[in-house]
Amino acid sequence: MNNKDVERDPRVDAIPDVHGHAKGEHKLYAEERPIPYTARMLFLWFFHACQRSSPRFMMVADHMNYLTFEDPAAVNLVRRALKLAHAGDLYGAAETAGVEVGHAQVVSEGLRRGMHYSIGAEVDNDPRSRPDAQNIVDAMRPDAMIRSVHFLTIDHPELGAGYQWAFDNPEFQQLYEHVGIDKVWELYMATLLDAIEKLPGHIVGHFYVPTKFGHWPEDAKLDQYENQLIDACAARGMAIELNSRFFYRTFADDEHSKRRYRNVNLRLLKKAKARGVGIAVGSDAHSPKDQGNSFDVILELLDKAGINELVFPVNGRMARVALRATEELLKQQATPPPPPIGSSVSGFGRAELAARDGGVYTEPEYTTKRGTKAALKAAAAKTAAAKAAAAKEAAAQAAIAKAAAKKAAAEKAAAEKAAAAAKKKAEAEKKKVVAAKLAAAKKVAAEKKKLAAAKKAAAKKVALERKRVAVAAKKLNAANKKAAAAKKAAAKKVAFEKKRAAAATAKINAAKKAAAKKAALEKKRAVDAAKKINAAKAAAAKKIAAAKKIAAAKKIAAAKKAAAAKKAAAAKKAVAAKKAVAAKKAGRKPAKRLAARGKPRPAKKSRTSASKRPATKSGSKKKSKPRR
């Protein structure tokens, strides 16, 4: 809970909201069509108020042009559903209204807390309404009718006389310049006052509606119009609506108009209170979220005007709702105490019995204490004496009355004489007045003749001026038509040139696009060719490197093979040399010594190494192929 919730005045929730539209926001003028009520639509409209517990008293009232034949049945059905919800029959209420049981429970709790809902209608002069719209309204048995004006009959600059102008519709607000603010207010007041006087209604709705687009008349003139409204409502017993939609929607962003609207409403409230005209408050909500909107501002105005009681329609009567219980209100509503019980069996008090018996009270016989015969005789004597005294008093009063009657008769005779004299004088005065009237009538007749002649001359002059104006208007219309035709032709030419320029631009753009596409393709091809060349170069480089590597490997293998062959030849030569030396040595030694030893003597190593001996050439050796 925030500070705003804590500081909220509980009286705001008690302000009755008599003006709400369950059929929704306005559409475009040409698209508006009758919308049928449904029990579900109306029930959910009340459900939203029950959910937030405000407004505690609320009436739905839709426009006449939205009425359909289905509306009375839906209204009767939702009234039945509300009764069932109030009685606690949640399933019956939900089934009747076509809603969920949870919705019915919320509405039931609200009704049991004292919330109340009415169904009415906003009756206006909309020419789109059905011819039998009033019959549909009567069949709905509305709790109240809000009387309002949304159309004015004007001379349209193009459509002529008798045009029905929706002056509060933003689609047609440009006609204010043609009609003029003063004329708008004159037509509005004439239409509204005629409707209040002749048509049924309980509340006058949104009186300041011509100011919707900031068109305010002079303050003195507006004050005069307010007085006319107050007089008409006082004569018919109708209430005036204090409309809060201007605060939260119409003038939401216009502080100057909002302040002015607040001031004129405060003045109107004070006038209504002084004349005893009832005040009703309406949010003019077209959505559940706007129910009771800006009622805190409304409460400030009511407090400043000193108004504590507001009206709320219930079954065709205007019930009063007090925002706070004052001492004066409690005294008015207090039940008077019962009269004190008298001492007699009849229930009369002693003072009442004395007044009935001519100012003398005698104790009845059944109240005397029973005792001896002497006591009874004394009581009887006392009663007789009292009666005798009363008779004497009555005789004295009769004598006084007789004298007063004589005096009255004398005064009457004198008065008759005076009246006769006054009558004669009055007749003489009457003759004088008649003569003066005849003279005045002659004078008036002469003045009327002069006035008629002047009117005739003025009418001729006006007719001539109208003729001139009509001729000028025709010329102006012809010039306007010509200008419009020229403008149309110029617009056509401009459109054609624009079309041509657009086609040329499109063509250039297409050519640019094609050139760009071609350049991109050529570029792609060049890139692909460069890639192929690079790949070929890389492959050739790889091939050359591989060939070089193979050639080098072959060369190395050949060199290695030649070296190996050379080495082998040298080794063979060395072995042969060794064998030759060994054989030579073996031939020099005696055979006996060798035989005695039993084994051959190893040959001595040659002092010269095999490496120093010249290698023998071998022509039979073949070159070996290098290994791959």
Residue pairs with C-beta under 8 A, 6 or more apart in sequence:
8 296
9 296
9 299
11 299
11 323
11 324
12 54
12 292
12 295
12 296
12 299
13 53
13 54
13 55
13 56
13 292
14 55
14 56
14 57
14 321
14 323
15 55
15 281
15 292
15 295
15 298
15 299
15 310
15 323
16 55
16 56
16 57
16 58
16 59
16 280
16 281
16 310
16 311
16 312
16 321
17 55
17 57
17 58
17 59
17 281
17 282
17 283
17 285
17 291
17 292
17 295
18 58
18 59
18 61
18 118
18 120
18 144
18 146
18 203
18 241
18 280
18 281
18 282
18 311
18 312
18 313
19 59
19 61
19 122
19 146
19 205
19 206
19 241
19 243
19 280
19 282
19 283
19 284
19 285
20 45
20 58
20 59
20 60
20 61
20 282
20 283
20 284
20 285
20 286
20 291
21 60
21 61
21 62
21 63
21 122
21 284
21 285
21 286
22 37
22 41
22 42
22 45
22 60
22 62
23 35
23 37
23 41
23 62
23 63
23 66
24 35
24 286
24 287
25 286
25 287
26 32
26 169
26 286
28 171
29 166
29 169
29 171
29 172
32 65
32 66
32 128
34 65
34 66
34 67
34 68
34 130
35 66
35 68
36 68
36 70
36 71
36 74
37 62
37 68
37 70
37 71
37 74
37 75
38 70
38 74
38 98
39 74
39 77
39 78
39 81
39 96
39 97
39 98
40 97
40 98
40 99
41 74
42 60
42 74
42 75
42 78
42 97
42 119
43 78
43 81
43 82
43 97
43 98
43 99
43 103
43 107
44 99
44 103
44 288
45 60
45 288
46 58
46 60
46 82
46 107
46 110
46 117
47 99
47 103
47 106
47 107
48 288
48 289
48 291
49 55
49 58
49 110
49 115
49 117
49 288
49 291
49 292
50 106
50 107
50 109
50 110
50 111
50 115
51 106
53 110
53 113
53 115
54 291
54 292
55 283
55 291
55 292
55 295
56 114
56 115
56 116
57 115
57 116
57 117
57 118
57 312
57 321
58 115
58 116
58 117
58 118
58 291
58 292
59 117
59 118
59 119
59 120
59 143
59 144
59 312
59 313
60 117
60 118
60 119
60 120
61 119
61 120
61 121
61 122
61 142
61 144
61 145
61 146
62 121
62 122
63 122
63 124
63 126
64 121
64 122
64 123
64 124
64 126
64 129
64 133
64 137
65 126
65 128
65 129
65 133
67 121
67 129
67 130
67 133
67 136
67 137
68 136
69 136
71 136
71 140
72 136
72 139
72 140
72 141
75 119
75 140
75 141
76 141
77 96
77 97
78 96
78 97
78 119
79 119
80 96
81 92
81 93
81 96
81 97
81 104
82 93
82 107
82 111
82 117
84 92
84 93
84 96
84 104
85 93
85 104
85 107
85 108
85 111
86 108
86 111
86 112
88 108
88 112
90 101
90 104
90 105
90 108
91 101
91 104
93 99
93 104
93 107
93 108
94 100
94 101
94 103
94 104
97 103
97 104
111 117
116 312
116 314
118 143
118 144
118 312
118 313
118 314
119 140
119 142
119 143
120 142
120 143
120 144
120 145
120 146
120 202
120 313
121 137
121 140
121 142
121 145
121 146
122 145
122 146
122 148
122 205
123 133
123 134
123 137
123 145
123 146
123 147
123 148
123 199
123 200
123 201
124 147
124 148
124 149
124 150
124 151
125 149
125 150
125 151
125 191
125 195
126 150
126 151
127 151
127 164
130 136
137 145
142 316
143 313
143 314
143 315
143 316
144 202
144 203
144 313
144 316
144 318
145 200
145 201
145 202
145 203
146 201
146 202
146 203
146 204
146 205
146 241
146 282
147 195
147 196
147 199
147 200
147 201
147 202
147 203
147 204
147 205
147 238
148 204
148 205
148 206
148 209
149 188
149 191
149 192
149 195
149 209
150 166
150 167
150 168
150 209
151 164
151 165
151 166
151 167
152 164
152 165
152 167
152 179
152 184
152 187
152 188
152 191
153 162
153 163
153 164
153 165
153 187
153 191
154 163
154 165
154 175
154 178
154 179
154 187
155 161
155 163
156 163
156 165
156 175
157 178
165 172
165 175
165 179
166 172
167 173
167 175
167 176
167 184
167 188
167 210
168 209
168 210
168 212
170 213
173 213
176 184
176 213
176 215
179 187
181 215
181 216
181 217
182 217
182 221
184 210
184 215
185 210
185 217
185 221
185 222
185 225
188 209
188 210
189 225
189 228
192 204
192 207
192 229
193 228
193 229
193 232
195 201
196 204
196 232
196 233
196 236
196 238
197 232
197 235
197 236
201 236
201 238
202 238
202 239
202 313
202 316
202 318
203 238
203 239
203 240
203 241
203 280
203 311
203 313
204 229
204 233
204 238
204 239
204 240
204 241
205 241
205 243
205 282
206 241
206 243
206 245
206 246
206 282
206 284
207 226
207 229
207 240
207 241
207 243
207 268
208 243
208 246
208 261
208 264
208 265
211 257
211 261
212 246
212 250
214 254
214 257
216 222
216 257
216 260
217 225
222 264
223 267
226 264
226 267
226 268
226 271
227 271
229 240
229 268
230 240
230 268
230 271
230 272
230 275
230 277
232 238
233 239
233 240
233 272
233 277
234 275
234 276
234 277
238 277
238 278
239 277
239 278
239 279
239 280
239 311
239 318
240 268
240 272
240 277
240 278
240 279
240 280
241 280
241 281
241 282
242 265
242 269
242 279
242 280
242 281
242 282
242 298
242 301
242 302
243 282
243 283
243 284
244 281
244 282
244 283
244 284
244 293
244 294
244 295
244 297
244 298
245 282
245 283
245 284
245 285
245 290
245 293
246 258
246 261
247 258
247 261
247 262
247 293
247 294
247 297
248 290
248 293
248 294
249 290
250 257
251 257
251 258
251 261
252 258
262 297
262 301
265 301
266 301
266 304
266 305
269 279
269 301
269 302
269 304
269 305
269 307
270 305
270 306
271 277
272 278
272 279
273 279
273 305
273 306
273 307
278 310
278 311
278 318
278 320
279 302
279 307
279 310
279 311
280 310
280 311
280 312
281 295
281 298
281 310
283 290
283 291
283 292
283 293
283 294
283 295
285 291
285 292
285 293
299 323
302 308
302 310
302 323
308 322
308 323
308 324
308 326
308 329
309 320
309 321
309 322
309 323
309 329
310 320
310 321
310 323
311 318
311 319
311 320
311 321
312 318
312 319
312 320
312 321
313 319
322 329
340 349
341 347
342 348
342 349
342 350
342 352
342 353
343 349
343 350
344 353
344 364
348 356
350 361
353 361
354 360
354 361
357 390
358 390
358 393
358 394
359 393
360 386
360 389
360 390
360 393
362 383
362 386
362 387
365 379
368 375
368 376
368 379
369 375
550 628
553 626
554 626
555 626
556 626
557 626
557 627
558 623
558 626
561 623
561 624
561 626
562 623
565 621
565 623
565 624
566 615
569 615
569 616
569 617
569 618
569 621
570 610
570 611
570 615
571 610
572 616
572 618
573 610
573 613
573 614
573 615
573 616
574 610
574 611
574 613
575 610
576 616
577 606
577 610
577 613
578 603
578 606
578 610
581 603
581 606
582 603
585 603
585 604
586 600
586 603
589 601
593 601
594 600
594 601
